[in-house]
Amino acid sequence: MAKNNKYAIDPAFIKEISQLKTLKDIIIYGTKKGKDKLQFVFLDKDKNEDRRSFNQTWDEITALGTYYYNQGITKGKKIAIIAENSYEWIVAYYAGLIGGVIVVPMDIKLTDEDLVSQLVRCECDALVYTHKTCSVVDAVKADPANKVNVFIDVADFPECKAAGREAIKNGDTRCADAVIEPDDLACIVYTSGTTGLSKGVMLTHKNVTSDVVASCSINKGEHAIGFLPLNHTFCWVGALFSGYLLAEWGYICDNLKDLQKDMQKYHPQNFSAVPLVINTIYDKIWRTARKTGKEDTLKKGLKISKALLKVGIDTRRKLFKTIIDSLGGELEFIIVGGANLDPKYENGMNDFGIQIINGYGMTECSPCVTVNRRDDYKLGSVGKPIPCNEIKIVNPDEFGVGEIYVKGDNVMQGYYNDPEATAAVFDDGWLKTGDHGRIDDDGFLFFVGRQKNLIVLSNGKNVSPEEIEDKLICIDYVKEVLVYEENDAITAEFFLNEEEYPNARESLKDDVQKVNETLPQFKRVTRRKIRDDEFPKTTTLKIIRDRSAW
């Protein structure tokens, strides 16, 4: 655990933002604070750089929101967004929120069938789409249960905003003046639906606002780069609304392949990411060192750095300047969530002088539940609860591991039109996360695994596969690993880096045995499998654990 007062948040700022109760409050607050400061940098449809200030964004969202109103999309109506990451996506989202329209952000990587199912089930009134997602329009129109009657092509936004501005000029202030209450529904967000139909998580303005305010009251950031899918709640807290509270600008990266190039051009101080991005960055650092013949030099530098740190001398950002420069030169920390992060990568990036702020959350909690602070953290943990919620461990075993329960202002209203599913996940006001973890004596949460992934052996022992995977992934040449039960045996399936480690297959048996020696007998891997290609993944880049879906 580390404490550092230079990361302390101004109490006056915390008091100020704690007065904000809705997402509209946040947007107005940020606009007044930012004014003509830069808010967004992005590439337009012709791949030319474009920029917007806070005032310019406000002009566009009020214009589009007014257009919504004139199309009958008023407070309480539902509008879905099915579009790729872009500035226009953000404007479409903000425009709905300031007018009290319920926004349904959708995953464009889903099939048309899945998207239409969600549109019908949430009884959407309107749909924002792009050329890449226009097939959904025809599919939803063909569904007799469809209630969507307004279709807006992002390509038509200039005309839509012009019409909205004209209406405002003629005295139409219904959208800008719409009164939003904290308990008004802000969004319906669909879960991944890996087991049956996806569920529509109902998040109120209070839910998301409390999460954003709480997160910004414990960690502060500056200019950032954003590439997380905009339909995910993690992106909202990590960028879309925190940027308003902090009045900081961000670059909208629309292609993950360009991430390193974009970092070198826009020099982010921070960004938010899922673990796979961290893994990729870290592995590339070592791969580059090997290819350039500098692996031994890098290892020597790490030994020197760690020795100096023990006596209070931190030379990491000087010693590893080349690495930091390759990531833009100003990168100080990365906020990580969305899946379990292997400590190997957390420790590794921290060794180079880039702090990993690991956290835990879920869509049903808007989404952040716990997070490490820059001045109060433990490597390997997912941090302490953020100020708007509390957690507890239910039915802990002899190691203190049990189900994580959450209660707070950020916890969802429920699942849309699904009272049975809603009732099933609440216990006397506490949300049952379905995740297992433990809380140490200092209040840090350590994530262990998903309850639905738990392996129950015939001897009655319960095994969390994620716990074993965290150890196996530390083997240098293991790129991906999945642990599961097969015929009452703990099986580990591997995807190996055989390009750089040609003897990986021959080494695997002995290296797995070394890991086994660190585990209790009942948790040891007894079967190994090696696959020739990487595992199938969800749209959020998580390995699909249900092997029947491969």
DRENVONU-849681 format. One record per residue: x, z, y of N, C-alpha, C, CB in turn. Coordinates in steps of 0.02 Angstrom, whole numbers, plus 50000, padded with zeros to 5 digits. Glycine has a CB too. Example, Ala and Ser with C-alpha at 12.3 -4.5 7.8 and 13.67 -1.06 7.14 Angstrom:
506605039049716506155039049775506605039049835505655045249776 506425035449888506845035749947506455039450002507045028649970 
end
This chain:
500435000049940500005000050000500445000050062499525006150001 500224996450113500624995950174500194997250235500964989150179 500475000250286500135001650349500544998650405500015009250360 500224995250452500584992250507500124991950568500854985250489 500284995850620499844996350678499784989950718500075001750722 500254985250710500224979150749499614974850730500864975050740 499314976450673498724972750651498074976350669498754971550576 498114981850704497524985750722497054981650766497724992250758 496404982350755495894978750793495684983050853495274977050748 495624979850911495414983250972494734986450962495404978351032 494674993150969494024996550960493484993851006494105004050973 493674991651066493184988851113492884982351085493504987551182 493304978351052493064972151021492584973750964493654967950995 492754978650923492324980550867491644982950893492664986050824 491654987050945491024989550973490614983751001491174994651028 490944978951032490604973351063490264968951011491094969051103 490624967150958490324962650908489814966150863490874959550865 489854972850860489374976650819488674976350848489594983850813 488614974050911487954973450943487604967050922488024973751019 487964962450891487684956050871487284956850807488234950750863 486664954450807486214955650750485994949350713485604959250773 486094943450745485894937250712486454932050720485234934450743 486404926750681486904921350686486844917750753486824916350629 486244917650781486164914750848486534918950899485414914150867 486494925650891486884930050935487624928350932486764937550915 487874927250871488594925750862488774919150897488764925250787 488354914050889488494907550919488484907950995487974902450894 487994911551022487954912251095488534916351121487284915551116 488694921851086489264926051105489904922051107489334932051056 490034918151055490644914251051490674908751103490714911250983 490104905751117490094900551168490254903351237489404897051170 489974909051253490114912251318490844914551322489644918251329 491114916651266491804919051264492294913151265491924923351203 492134907951228492584902251223492534897351280492464898751159 491924896151304491804891451360492134884651348492054894451426 492624882951389492934876451384493564876451340493114873951453 493684882051305494244882251258494104877751199494364889551234 494644875351168494584871151109494264874951051495274868451088 493774871951018493454875050960493594871350895492714875650971 493514864650897493614860750837494064854650850492934858450809 494484853150801494864846950799494684843550733495654848150806 494554837050736494344833550675494464826150683493594834950659 494394822450629494464815250630493774812150630494884812650571 493664807250674493014803950676492964798850619492904800550744 492424795050618492304790450563492834784950557491624787150570 493194783750613493724778750613494414781950603493714774850678 494414788450585495024792250572495454793350635495434788750519 495124793250692495464794950755495324802250771495224790350813 495824805750799495734812850815495214813850870496404815950836 494784818650860494274820450909494284827950919493564817950887 494024830250975494044837450990493404839651024494644839051036 493234846051014492654848851048492814855851073492044848951000 492584857451132492634864251159492014868051137492704864251237 492004874551149491424878651132490814876251171491564886151147 490884874651234490324872251274490064865551249490514871651347 490524861051229490314854551204489924855251138490914849951193 490144859751095489784860851032489084863651046490174865750987 489034868251094488384871051112487914865551136488454876451166 488174861051178487764855451202487494851251144488164850951250 487924849951095487714845751039487224849250993488324843651000 487324855650980486874859050933486184860350965487174865750909 486174861751030485514862651062485144855951067485604865751133 485524850551077485214843951080484924842051012485714838551103 485324842950958485084841250891484524846050870485654841450840 484594852450887484064857250870483404855550904484284864250890 483454853250966482844851151001482544844950969483004849751076 482974840450946482734834650908482364836950845483314829950890 482654841850809482314844550750481604846650769482704850650721 481544850550822480894853150843480394847450857480964857550906 480634842150888480194836550903480014832350842480524832150955 480354833750787480174830650723479744835350680480804828550684 479554840950709479144845850673479544850750632478674842250629 480214850550639480644855250601480764861250646481324851750579 480294865850646480304871550691480454877950652479634872250727 480434883450687480614889950656480214891050592480494895750705 480584892950539480264894350475480244888450428479584896850486 480354882350455480384876350412481074876250378480264869850454 481134872150327481764871850289482074864850295481644873650215 482724864850310483094858550314483714858950270483294856950388 483784854150225484364853950181484904849450211484164851350110 485534851150196486094846950216486474844850154486574850750266 486484838350142486854835650085487354830650114486374832250031 487944833150130488444828950164489134831550150488314828750240 489634827250157490324829250149490544833250210490774823050139 491104836950203491364840950258491484836550320492024844450237 491244838850377491344835150439491104839450497490964828350438 491284837450557491034840750617490274840050620491364837850681 490014834350599489294833150601488924838050556489134825950581 489224839650498488924844650452488834851150490489354845750388 489354853350525489344859650561488814859650615490024861150591 488764854150652488264853550705487554853950675488354846950745 487454850550619486794850650586486614857750565486794846050525 487104861450542486994868350520486834872950578487614870950483 487264872950629487154877250687486494875550721487734876450737 486324869150724485714866950758485094869950726485664859350759 485104870550660484544873650626484514881150640484584872450551 485084884550636485094891750642484864894250711485794894250629 485064890750765484874893250831484124892450845485264889550885 483794887950807483084887050816482664890850765482914879850813 482994894750721482614898450671482414894350611482014901450701 482684888250605482554884050547482964886750489482734876550562 482664886950430483014889350370483434883650342482514892150317 484094884650339484544879450316484694880250242485204879650356 484674874650206484834874550134485454870150125484224871850091 486054873150127486664869250118486764867550044487284873050145 486894861250029486924859049960487594856149941486384853949947 487744856449877488384854349849488344846849833488564858449786 488714842749870488674835549860488974833249794489014831849917 489334837849760489644835949696489154836449638490244840349683 488564839149651488054839549599487744832749587487514844849617 487414831949531487054825749516486434825249560486874825349441 486184819149569485564818149606484994822149575485374810649610 484994822449508484474826149472484474833549491484564825349397 485074836549493485134843549512484934844749584485844846049500 485144840249628484984840949699484234840349712485364835749741 483924835549679483194834749687482834840849661482954828349651 483064843549605482764849549577482784855349628483124851649512 483354856149661483424861449710482984860149771484144862249731 482974853949794482564852149852481824853549839482664844849870 481604851849780480894852949762480744860249754480724849149698 481184863849720481054870949706481074875249770481564873449657 481464873349819481484877349881480984874749933482194877449911 480604869649913480064867049956480324864850025479514872349965 480844860750022481174858550084480714853850124481834854950068 480754854450190480364850350235480754844350262480104854450293 481424845050266481834839850296482504839450261481934841150371 482834833750269483474832650236483944828750282483374828850170 484544831650290485084828250325485554825350271485474833050374 485714818950277486114815750226486604810750257485664812150174 487054808050217487524802950240487494796950194488254805850242 487874791850211487884785850170488094787450099488364780650201 488564792050091488804793850024488294797549983489434798050030 487794800450015487284804349978486594801349985487274811550003 486554795050007485894792050020485494791049956485974785450055 485814790849898485444789949836484964795749824485924789249776 485134801649851484694807449844484024806249879485024813749871 484054802549934483444801149972482934797449929483604797050036 483164792149896482704788349853482464792549795483054782049827 482914796649768482724800749710482204805949728483334804149680 482284809149786481804814349805481144811349825482094818649863 481154805449857480524802149875480124800349814480664795949917 480474798949759480134796949697479844802849659480614793149653 480024808849678479774814749643479104816849672480284820649647 478574816949631477904818549658477844825649685477394817549603 478294830149665478264837049690478634837949756478544841849638 478944832549780479344832949841478914834449903479714826449852 479194838849947478854840450010479264838250071478724847850013 479844835150059480254832750114479894826950149480964830650090 479804827650215479474822250252479884819750311478804824550276 480454822850324480894820650378481594819450349480914825850437 481844813450356482504811650331482944809650390482464805950277 483524812850397483964811450454484644809350429484014817650501 484844803250445485494800650427486004803050479485484792850422 486564805950456487074808350502487304802650548487674811150463 487294796550524487504790750564487064789950626487484784350522 486464792750623486004792250680486044798250728485294791650654 486514802650716486574808650758486654807050833487164812750735 487044802050852487104800650924486424799350957487554794650936 485994795350924485334794050950484894800250949485004788350911 484954804250895484564810350888484734815250945484684813650819 485384816050958485604820651010485404818051079486364821751006 485434811651088485214808751152484474810151164485354801151155 484074809451112483364810951118483254818351132482994808851054 483654822551100483594829751112483774831551184484034833651064 484314828551209484514829951279483974827751328485184826451295 483664822151314483134819651358482544824451358482904812651336 482384827151298481834831951294482004838351332481684833651220 482624840651327482844846651363482804845351438483564848651343 483004839451459482974837551529482264837851555483274830451540 481794836351511481084836451530480754843251519480704831251490 481174848351507480914855151504480794858051435480294855551540 480994854651381480884857151314481454862051295480844851351262 481314868451298481824873451282481614877551220481934878151341 481164874851180480904878651122481454880651074480384874551085 481924876151060482464877751013482944882851043482844871350993 483194881451103483674885951135483384892851147483914882951201 482724893151160482404899551176482094902951115481884898551228 482144899951056481824902850996482084909950985481974898450934 481624914450973481804921450962481924922450887481244926250988 482534924550870482714925650800482774933150788483384922050783 482464935450734482504942450715483004943250658481794945150693 483324949150654483824950250601483574948950531484084957250606 482944950450517482684949550450482394942650437482154954750437 482444938150487482234931250475482704927950425482224927350542 482414923950382482814920350332483244915050368482364917050279 483904915150355484364910350385484504904550339485014913850405 484634906050275484854900950227484584902350157485624900550226 484544897050119484434897650047485034894050015483734894450023 485424897749977486034895049948485984895149873486664899049972 486074889549842485994889249769486634891149733485784882249748 486554895249682487114897349640487334891549596486924903549596 487884892549561488174887049522487734885049463488854888949497 487324889749438486864887949384487204886149319486444882349406 487744889749301488114888149239487714890249177488794891649239 487234894649185486814896749129486084895749149486944904149108 485824889749139485134888349157485074885849228484704894549147 484464885849254484344883349322484694887549374483594883149336 484964884149424485274887849480484734891649518485644882949528 484934897149548484454901349585484594900849660484504908649562 484064900949699484124900449772484204907349803483524896949801 484804908949826484954915349856484694915349928485724916849854 484254920049944483974920550011484394925250054483234922950009 484714922450105485134926350150484814926550220485844923550153 484714932450245484434933150312484984932750365484054939850318 484754932450428485244932650483485634939150481484884931750551 485304944550466485654951050462486174951050406485144956750451 486004948150349486464947950293487124944750313486164944150234 487104938650337487714934950353488064937850414487564927550364 487674939650464487964942350526488354948850511487424943750578 488054953250472488394959650458489044958450420487934964150416 489054953450376489654951850338490204949050383489484946850282 490014944550428490504941550473490784946850521490194935750512 490334950850550490554956050598491004961050563489934959650628 490824963150503491224968050466491914965150450490874970150402 491934958850429492564955650411493024954950471492444948750380 492744953150528493154952250589493354958950621492774948050639 493044964350599493214970850626493804974050589492614975550623 494024970850534494574973650495495174968950489494334975550426 495064962550499495604957650498495514952750555495634953850429 496034951550593495984946750648496414940650634496184950050716 496204935050660496584928950649496604924650711496284925050592 497014919450707497084914850763496884907850739497804914850792 497204902650764497024895750747497094894650672497464890750786 496624890850645496594890150572496484882850553496034894450543 496514881650488496344875150461495814876250407496974871350432 495294872250407494744873350360494654867550313494104874550398 494614868950248494504863650199494024865850144495164861450169 493814872250145493324874450095492674870650104493204882150101 492304869450049491654866050057491204869850105491304865249988 490924866350154490534869650206489884872650180490384864750261 489664870550121489054873450094489164880150061488744868650043 489784882450057489934888850025489964894550076490594888449986 489684900150059489664905850105490364908350124489264911550075 490844907650079491534909850094491794906350157491994908350033 491624899950163491844896050221491514898650285491674888650212 490904901150281490554903550341490914909650370489824905350324 491084914350326491424920450350492154918850369491404925950296 492474914550329493174913050340493304908350399493464910150279 492784904850422492904899950475492324898950523493074893350444 491744896850499491214894550543490964899750593490654892150502 490894905950571490644911150617491194915750642490114915150583 491704916850602492264920950626492604917550685492774922350569 492624910850685492914907150741492554908450806492904899750726 491894909450802491504911150862491674918150887490754910650848 491734922950842491884929750863492574930250893491814934650804 493054926550864493744927050886493904922050942494204925850828 493444917250953493544911951003494194908250990493544914851074 494304906550926494894902950905494694896050878495294906950852 495154891250882495004884550860495224883350788495334879450905 494934878150759495124876350691495104868850680494674879750641 495534866550636495544859450618495124858550554496264856850607 494674853650555494244852350497494584847250453493534849950520 494864849450398495204845050350494674842150302495764848850310 494604835650301494074832650259494344829850193493734827050297 494994830850181495284828350119495844833050097495544821150127 495734836550041496224841450017496904838250003495964844749954 496914831849988497554828449975497994828250037497424821249950 497674828750096498044828350159498224835350185497644824650211 498104840550146498174847350171498864848750198498004852250116 499384847250160500064848950184500234845050247500584847550129 500054838750248500174834650308499804837450368499964827350295 499184839550357498784842350411499064849050435498054843150389 499324853050388499624859450408500234858350451499804863650345 500624853350434501234851950473501064849250542501674846950436 500484846150549500284843450614499934848650658499824837550605 499524853050627499114857650666499344864950662498394857250643 499844866450622500184872950622499714878950619500614873450684 499304879450567498834885150563499184891850557498364884150505 498884896850588499124903750579498854906750515498934908150640 498274904150494497954906550432497474901250406497574913250444 497264902150344496704898250317496414902050258496924891050296 495814899950237495484903050180495494898050122494744905050197 495574900650061495654896150004495424899549939496374893849997 495294895349890495174897849822495854898349787494674893149781 495914902249734496554903349701496924897049680496464907649641 496564891849659496884885849635497334882749689496364880749613 497134883349752497534880649807498194884549813497144880949874 498154891149806498754895349809499224893649751498574902849808 498934892949692499324891149633499704884549644498884890549571 499344879649672499634873049684500204873349734499094868149708 500104877049789500624877649840501244881049811500364881649900 501134886549776501694890349748502084886249696501444896849716 501714883049652502054879049600502444873249631501534876349549 502174870349685502524864749718503174867149750502064861549771 503174873249777503784876049807504334876249755503654883149836 504184878849696504694879449643504864872649614504444884049588 504374868249609504514861549583504984857749630503854857649574 504874858449695505304855249744506014858149741505024856049815 506054864749731506714867949727507104865349666506644875649723 506754864449610507084861949550507324854749559506614862449489 506874850649588507044843549597507624842549645506434839749621 507684846949694508214846249745508844850249728507964848349813 508834853449668509424857249647509524863849684510024853149656 508974866549712509034872649751508694878649719508744871449820 508514877949654508164883349620508584889749618507974881249550 509224889149601509654895049597509744898349666510344893149568 509804894049717509864896649786509234900549806510004890949836 508654897849787508024901249803507974907849767507434896749785 508164908049704508144914249665508624919449696508334912949592 509204917249717509694921749748509414924549813510364918049760 509084920149852508784922349915508254927549904508484916449951 507864926749852507344931649836507644938349818506904929049779 508184938349780508524944649762508774948349824509104943349714 509074944549869509334947449931508764950249974509744942249972 508234946249980507664948350020507344954749994507134942750022 507254955049928506934961049899507374967149907506794959849824 508024966249903508494971849912508454974449984509214969749895 508414969850031508374971850102507714975250118508474965750147 507184972750087506524975750098506504983150077505974971850061 506884984750024506894991649999507194996450051507304991949935 507594993750097507894998050149507574996650217508654997050153 506984993350215506604992350277506794986450319506654998350317 507164981850291507374975850329507004969750301508144974850326 506604966550344506214960850322506504954450350505474961750344 506804950450308507104944050330506744938050299507844943950311 506164939150270505834933950231505704927550271505194936450203 505424928250331505224922250368505834918450395504764924250426 506394921850400507014918350419507354915350358507504923250454 507374919350305507714917150244507354911250211507764922950195 506694911250216506294905950184505954901450236505774908950137 506304900350291506034896350346505854889250324506534896050403 506244886450280506114879550257505434879150223506664877150210 505284884250182504644884450147504074885250197504634890250096 504154889850244503634891150293503534885050338503814897250336 504074881650355504024875550396503644870050359504724872950415 503714869850293503354864750254502604866050255503604864650181 502404872150274501694873950279501474874550351501564880550242 501844871450395501644871250465502054875450512500954873250471 502434880250484502884884250525502594890550555503134880150579 501924890950560501614896850591501164900650544501224894650651 501124898550482500674901750433500894908850418500644897550369 500454913650432500604920750419500234923550359500444924850480 499604921450350499224924150294498694919250271498904930850314 498494920250208497984916150177497464920950148498274911450122 496834919850164496284923850136496054920350072495694924750188 496044924050018495884921149953495264924349922496484921849905 494824920149898494214922649864493924917149822493694925149915 493344918449792492994913449753493144913749679493174906849778 493694916849660493874917549589494444922549584494074910549557 494624924349523495154929149513495834926049526495124932049442 496254929349566496914926849582497434930349539497074927849657 497854926449507498394929149466498894932649511498734923649424 499074938949495499574942649536500234938949543499694949349506 500404934649495501024930749499501054926849564501084926049439 500494923849583500484919749643500414923949706499904914749640 500044929349701499994933949758500674936849775499484939649743 501024939449725501684942349736502184936949758501934945649671 502134930949727502604925649742502564923349814502484919849697 501954922249840501884920049909502084925649957501154917949923 501924931749939502124937449981502884937949984501824943949952 503234936349930503964936449929504254931549979504224934949859 503894926149993504134921050041503944922850113503844914250023 503574928350123503384930350191502704927950213503884927850238 502294925450166501614923350181501144928150144501484915850160 500784932150182500364937350153499724934350124500194942750205 499564936450064498944934550032498444940150041499054932849956 497894938650074497354943650085496824942350032497054943150158 496874945849978496424944749921495784948749930496764946749855 495224945549913494584948949921494124947449863494254946849986 493544950649864493044949749812492354949149844493064955649760 491954944749817491274944049842490864939549798491284941349913 490244938249820489804933849785489264931449834489474937349723 488984925749819488494922749865487954927749883488174916549834 487734931749834487194936549845487384941949896487004939749780 488024942349915488254947349963488534944050026488794951849931 488384937950037488494934350101489194932250121488244938450153 489724931950087489834933950018490304939950010490094928249979 490664941850064491214946650056490964953650041491634946750119 491274956949992491124963849973491714968349987490914964249899 492294966249962492914970049974493454965149996493134974049910 493954967750032494514963550052495104968050071494334958850110 495694965650057496294969050081496364967950157496934966650044 496624972850191496764972150262497504970250269496604978750301 497664967250326498364965550337498794971850342498444961350401 498484977350364498864983550372498684988850320498744986350441 498294986950270498074991750219497904987850156497464996150244 498384987150111498274982850053498654985349992498484975650069 498444983049935498794984149872498824977549834498454989649830 499424975449818499494969349778499144970249711500244967649769 498794965149690498424965549627497714967749635498784970149580 497544970849692496864973049703496484967849743496854979849740 495824968849749495414964549792495184968549853494804961749754 495554973949868495444977549930494914982949928495264972849982 494754985349987494254990549996493604987450021494504996150044 493044991050015492404988350040492444987050115491834993250025 492114981550137492074980250208491544985050237491884972750222 491554986250303491144991650332490384991050323491284991950404 490124985050308489394984250304489114985850235489204977350324 489534987350186489274988850119489674994250084489264982550077 489394996750029489745001549987489704999149915489425008749994 490165001549874490174999549804490235005749759490754994749791 490055004849696490175010049646490255006749578489585015149645 490565010449533490665008049464490175011649419491405009249441 489795007949382489275010749338489485010349265488595007049349 489365015749229489545016249158490275014649144489105011749118 490735018049179491445016649168491675018749098491865020149220 492165015049071492445016849007493015021849018492685010648968 493415023048966493945027948971494495025949020494255029148903 494505019449039494985016949088494695016549159495245010149067 494065018749166493745018449231493425011749247494235020049285 493405007349197493135000549207492395000449190493504995449164 491994997949236491284997349226491004991949271490925004049238 490334991349273490034986149314490054988049388489304984949293 490194983149430490224984149503489524983549532490714979149536 489304988749568488664988549603488804988449678488214994749584 488374984949716488464984349789487814986049825488704977249807 487874989549881487304990849924487524990049997487004997949911 487114986650038487294985950108486884980650144488014984250115 487004979950209486634975250250486774967950231486794976250323 487324966750196487504959850177487184957650112488244959250172 486844962150077486554960450011485914956450021486424966849969 485844951149984485304946249991484614949349990485354941249937 484144945550016483444947450013483164946649943483034943150062 483434941849906483204940549837483294933249820482464942749828 483034931249762483054924249741482394920849760483184923549665 482434914949789481834911549814481344910049758482034905149850 480724912349768480174911149721480354913249650479984903749722 480744918549643480934920849577480964928449576481624917849556 480374931649579480364939049582480644942349519479664941349592 480584939049462480844942049400481604942249401480604938049339 481914936749421482644936649425482894941449478482894929549440 482514942149533482704946749586482684953949560482234946049647 482134955649527482064962549501482604964149450481374963449469 482824959049413483314960149359484004961949386483364954049316 484154960049448484834961349474484864967349522485094955249509 484294970749531484304976649574484144982949534483794975849631 484494988249551484394994749519484375000049573484964996149467 483765002049591483675007249642484035005449707483925013949616 483964999149728484264996949791484964994349786484245002549839 485274995149728485964992749717485944985949683486374997849675 486364981249706486424974849673486894975449614486674969449722 486674973349556487094973349496487464966649495486664974349431 488114966849506488494960649514488614956949449489144962149546 488614960449393488804957249331489554956549323488484950449326 489924959549369490654959549367490904966449347490954957349434 491474966649314491784972949294492414974149335491944972949219 492514980449352493104982349389493204989749388493054979949461 493724992049423493854999149429494075000649501494395001449378 493965006749523494155008849590494695014249582493545011549631 495275013249615495805018249608495705024049656496495014949620 496155028849654496085034949694496115033649770496625039849675 496385027849790496435026149861495845021949885497075022549875 495375020549839494785016749858494845009249851494615018349928 495395006749820495474999649810495114997449746496224997749807 494774991749751494434988949693494904984149656493794985349713 494924984849590495304980249548494794976549504495844984049504 494764970049513494304965849475494574964949404494194958949510 494134965749356494344964949285494054958649255494124971049244 493404957349265493114951249237492364951149242493324950549165 492074945449223491354944649223491054947649161491164937249230 490494951149170490154954049113489924948749063489544958149137 489704942849089489464937649044490024934449004489094932349085 490654935449027491224932748991491514937648940491774930749040 491264943748941491534949048899491524947148825491144955548910 492084948248792492144947048720491974953548683492854944448700 491484953348640491294959148600491494957748527490524960748606 491994961348504492254960248436491834964048385492984962348431 491904962148322491504965148269491654972648260491614961548203 492244974748284492414981848279492124985948337493164982748277 491724982548380491404985948435491814986148499491244992848415 492424983748496492854983748556492644978248605493594982848535 492654979948670492514975048723493164972748755492034978148775 493244966348763493854963548791493674958848849494264959848737 493994959848906493904955348962494414949548956493984959149030 494184943448948494664937848941495094936849003494294931448925 494804938249062495184937249124495804941649127494734938649185 495744947649099496314952249098496894949349059496104959049069 496744946149002497274943248961497534936848994497004941648890 497084932949023497284926749056497774928049113496664922949083 497654933649149498104935349204498824936349181497854941749239 498904938749119499574939749092499874933349064499554945149038 499464929449030499704923249000499904918049052499184920448953 499554917849108499694912849159500384914049192499154912949213 500654920049182501314921649210501884918249172501414929149211 501724915649113502234911749077502374905449118501994909849003 503004904149133503194899049182502864892249171503924898149181 502824890049110502594883249097501844882849082502974880449039 501484888349086500764888349076500414886449141500514895249050 500074880749141499724878549202499014881349204499714870849205 498694881249146498004883849141497914887149073497464878249152 497484892249071497354895549007496644898349007497864901248994 496334897948950495664900748941495664904848877495124895048938 495424911048882495384915548825494664916448804495714922448841 494534915948739493854916648714493864919148642493464910048719 493274921148618493224923448548493024917648504492704929248543 493344917148446493174911948398493264914948328493614905548408 492714915348292492724918348225493024925348227493124913948177 492814929248276493024936248284493774936948299492844940148222 494074931648323494784931848341494854930048415495204926948296 495304933548449495444931948519495894925748521495784937948556 495614920448549495954913948550496154912248622495494908448521 496744909648630496984907448696497114899948692497624911348718 496794896248737496894888948740497294887348803496204885148739 497814883248795498294882148849498324874848871498974884548828 498444873848935498664867348961499354868648991498154864349015 499864865248964500554866848979500874861649026500954867448916 501384863849062501784859449104502364856849062502034863249169 502214851849022502714849148976503174844149010502374845948916 502984841849069503404837149105504054840549127503034834349167 503984846649154504574850249177504864854849124504404854349239 504454856549075504674860949020504544857448953504314867949023 504964852848934504854848848872504824853048809505394843648865 505104859148810505084863348750504534868548752505754866848742 504044867448796503514872448806503134874048742503024869948859 502964868948704502564870148643502954874448593502374863448610 503594873148588504004876948541504094884148564504684873548531 504084885248629504214891948657503584896248660504504891348727 503004892948655502384896548669502264902448621501804891748664 502384901448557502244906848508502624913248526502434904648438 503264912648540503674918548556503464921648623504414916648559 503294917448671503114920148737502434923548736503114914648790 501974921048695501334924348687501424931048653500834919948647 501884931248605502024937448570502294942748618502524936248513 502704940648666502974945348716502404948248758503484941848761 501914944048775501334946448812500924951148768500884940548836 500834949348705500454953648659500744960648655500444950448590 501404961148658501724967648652501564972348711502484966848648 501294969448766501104973548823500364975548821501244969748888 500014973148769499294974248763499124978848704498924967548756 498564982448709498334986248651498194981348593497684990248668 498224983848532498154979648473497524975448475498154983948411 496954978448497496314974948493496254969448547495744979848501 496704969348595496674964248648497164958548636496814967448716 497534958748583498064953748573497794947048549498564956448522 498124941848574497944934948555498184933548484498264929748605 497724931348442497894930048373497874922548356497434933848327 497584918548401497574911348390497764907748455496864908948365 498134902348447498344898448505498134891148496499124898848515 497924888148550497764880948550498094877848611496984879748551 498304871548603498614867948659498224861548670499374866448644 498014860548732497644854448749498094849548786497014856148791 497904843148784498314837948814498144836548887498254831648774 497584839048910497404837948980497104844449009496904832148987 497024844649075496784850749106496064852049088496864850449181 495834858249098495164860249080494644857149128495094867949081 494054855749103493504853649148493354859349197492864851649107 493164857549258493054862649309492394861649344493624862649361 492154867049375491544866749415491714863549482491244873949426 491214862549524491324859749590491714864449635490664857949623 491764870849616492154875649654492844876749623491784882249660 493034872149578493704872049548493844877849501494224872049602 493324880649472493404885749421493344882349352492874891449428 493744884749304493694882149236493004883549209494254885149191 492704878549179492044879449147492154883149082491674872549135 491904889249078492044893449020491594891648961491944900849037 491014888748975490554886848922490824880448889489834885748949 491124881248831491454875548799490964870248774491874878048741 490334872248765489834867348744489674862348799489194870948723 489874864048861489744859548918490314854648930489624863748981 490864855148891491434850748902491274843648878492054853448866 
end
